[in-house]
């Protein structure tokens, strides 16, 4: 890396750190005990769409550091069950069963299926994102693959009438994924919560009422 490139990278990192520290959602997350600002994305979507209910069985994919698990575990209590999965370690969350592993790995998927103990899932949440390479075409393909794998998981474990909320990036493959969701669910809607930064290409697809 040249000195010019290194200087640009350092300036970008400093700008991101400054923005992060001053971010209102970051400050709120710290004050309210959420592990990251991402909690407010799920809170806003759930307050609007009423996805989480007491007694539900929920799977949280890409769960680390655990803010979505925190929100979901509270909202499916009492009587609910939440299983979380991530490639990265996650500090324990009360009421959450955590599996560490790669969602691409068949062994990890079997462990997740075993944890369900034959129970169908009411709701699948996926805030998964790949390690970003900085190459737009590559990163988009990786994001869409994770979304496709999430849909495949739903086809095996989500009960008829169940819902799925998945993060994607708008770009190549987006419309194809949306059509695939429309074939398997009664309705498919887009959500862009306020806590999702404006410059981010991320958007959430909410697929409701899995067809029998």
C-alpha positions in Angstrom: 0.0 0.0 0.0 1.4 3.4 -1.0 1.7 6.3 1.4 -1.2 8.1 -0.3 -3.4 5.1 0.0 -2.5 4.6 3.6 -3.2 8.2 4.3 -6.7 8.0 2.7 -7.4 4.8 4.6 -6.4 6.4 7.9 -8.6 9.4 7.2 -11.6 7.1 6.4 -11.1 5.1 9.6 -10.9 8.3 11.7 -14.1 9.7 10.0 -15.9 6.4 10.7 -14.8 6.3 14.3 -16.0 9.9 14.8 -19.3 9.3 13.2 -19.8 6.1 15.2 -19.0 7.7 18.6 -21.4 10.6 17.9 -24.2 8.3 16.4 -27.4 8.8 18.3 -28.3 5.1 18.0 -24.9 4.0 19.3 -25.4 6.3 22.4 -28.9 5.0 22.9 -27.7 1.4 22.6 -25.2 2.0 25.4 -27.7 3.7 27.6 -30.3 1.0 27.2 -28.0 -2.0 27.4 -28.2 -3.2 23.8 -25.0 -4.7 22.4 -25.2 -2.7 19.2 -27.2 -0.1 17.4 -28.6 -2.8 15.2 -31.1 -3.6 18.0 -33.1 -0.5 16.9 -33.5 -1.9 13.4 -35.3 -5.0 14.6 -37.3 -3.0 17.2 -38.6 -0.6 14.6 -39.6 -3.4 12.2 -41.2 -5.5 14.9 -43.1 -2.5 16.3 -44.5 -1.9 12.9 -45.1 -5.5 11.7 -45.6 -7.5 14.9 -43.4 -10.4 14.0 -42.4 -11.5 17.5 -44.9 -13.0 19.9 -44.7 -14.9 23.2 -44.2 -18.6 22.8 -42.6 -18.5 19.3 -39.7 -20.5 18.1 -37.2 -18.2 16.4 -33.9 -18.7 14.6 -31.5 -15.7 14.6 -28.8 -16.1 11.8 -25.7 -13.9 12.0 -26.5 -13.1 15.6 -23.2 -11.7 16.9 -22.7 -9.5 18.9 -26.3 -10.4 20.0 -28.5 -7.3 19.9 -31.2 -8.9 17.7 -31.1 -11.9 20.0 -31.6 -9.6 23.0 -34.6 -8.0 21.4 -36.1 -11.3 20.2 -35.6 -13.2 23.4 -37.4 -10.6 25.4 -40.3 -10.5 23.0 -40.9 -14.2 22.7 -41.0 -14.7 26.4 -42.6 -16.3 28.2 -42.5 -19.7 26.6 -40.6 -18.8 23.5 -37.4 -20.4 22.2 -34.6 -18.7 20.4 -31.6 -20.4 18.7 -28.9 -18.1 17.4 -26.0 -18.8 15.1 -22.9 -16.9 14.0 -19.4 -17.6 12.7 -18.1 -15.3 15.4 -18.3 -16.0 19.2 -21.2 -14.4 21.0 -21.4 -13.7 24.7 -24.3 -15.5 26.3 -27.8 -13.9 26.1 -30.4 -15.0 28.7 -32.9 -17.3 27.1 -30.9 -17.9 23.9 -29.2 -21.1 22.7 -26.1 -20.2 20.7 -24.3 -22.2 18.0 -21.0 -21.0 16.7 -20.2 -22.0 13.2 -20.3 -21.2 9.5 -23.8 -21.1 7.9 -22.3 -22.5 4.7 -21.1 -25.7 6.6 -23.4 -28.7 6.5 -22.2 -29.9 9.9 -23.2 -26.6 11.4 -26.6 -26.7 9.7 -27.2 -30.2 11.1 -26.3 -29.0 14.6 -28.9 -26.2 14.1 -31.5 -28.7 12.9 -30.7 -31.0 15.9 -31.2 -28.1 18.3 -34.7 -27.6 16.9 -35.5 -31.1 18.0 -38.0 -31.5 15.2 -39.9 -28.3 16.0 -40.9 -26.1 13.1 -39.8 -22.5 13.2 -42.2 -19.6 13.4 -39.8 -16.9 12.4 -36.3 -16.8 10.8 -34.3 -13.6 11.3 -31.1 -13.0 9.2 -28.9 -10.0 9.7 -26.0 -11.9 8.2 -23.3 -10.1 6.1 -20.1 -11.5 4.7 -16.6 -10.1 5.3 -16.5 -7.3 2.8 -13.8 -7.3 0.2 -14.4 -3.8 -1.1 -15.1 -5.2 -4.5 -18.7 -4.4 -5.2 -19.5 -7.3 -7.5 -17.9 -9.9 -5.2 -19.6 -8.5 -2.0 -23.0 -8.4 -3.7 -22.7 -12.0 -4.8 -21.7 -13.0 -1.2 -24.6 -11.2 0.3 -27.1 -12.7 -2.1 -25.7 -16.2 -1.5 -26.4 -15.8 2.2 -29.9 -14.7 1.5 -30.5 -17.7 -0.8 -29.1 -20.1 1.9 -31.5 -18.5 4.4 -34.4 -19.1 2.0 -33.2 -22.7 1.6 -33.2 -23.1 5.4 -36.7 -21.7 5.6 -37.9 -24.2 3.0 -36.7 -27.0 5.3 -37.6 -25.7 8.8 -40.1 -22.7 8.6 -43.6 -23.7 9.3 -46.5 -23.0 6.9 -47.6 -19.4 7.7 -44.2 -18.6 9.2 -42.2 -15.4 8.4 -38.7 -14.5 7.3 -36.8 -11.2 7.7 -33.5 -11.1 5.8 -30.9 -8.5 5.1 -29.8 -8.0 1.5 -28.1 -5.3 -0.6 -29.9 -3.8 -3.6 -28.0 -4.8 -6.7 -27.4 -7.8 -8.9 -29.6 -10.7 -7.9 -32.0 -8.7 -5.8 -35.1 -8.9 -8.1 -34.4 -12.6 -8.6 -34.4 -13.2 -4.9 -37.6 -11.2 -4.4 -39.3 -13.3 -7.1 -38.2 -16.5 -5.4 -39.6 -15.2 -2.1 -42.9 -14.3 -3.8 -43.2 -17.9 -4.9 -42.8 -19.2 -1.4 -44.6 -16.6 0.7 -47.9 -14.8 0.7 -46.4 -11.3 0.8 -43.0 -9.8 0.4 -42.2 -6.2 1.5 -39.1 -4.1 1.8 -38.1 -2.4 5.1 -35.4 0.3 5.6 -35.4 1.1 9.3 -34.3 4.5 10.5 -31.3 3.0 12.3 -30.0 1.7 8.9 -27.5 4.4 7.7 -28.6 6.3 4.6 -25.4 5.6 2.8 -25.8 1.8 3.3 -27.1 -0.3 0.5 -28.7 -2.7 3.0 -32.4 -3.3 2.9 -34.5 -5.9 4.6 -36.9 -8.2 2.8 -39.9 -9.2 5.0 -41.5 -12.4 3.7 -44.7 -13.3 5.5 -47.0 -16.3 5.4 -44.9 -19.2 4.0 -47.1 -21.1 1.6 -47.8 -24.7 2.4 
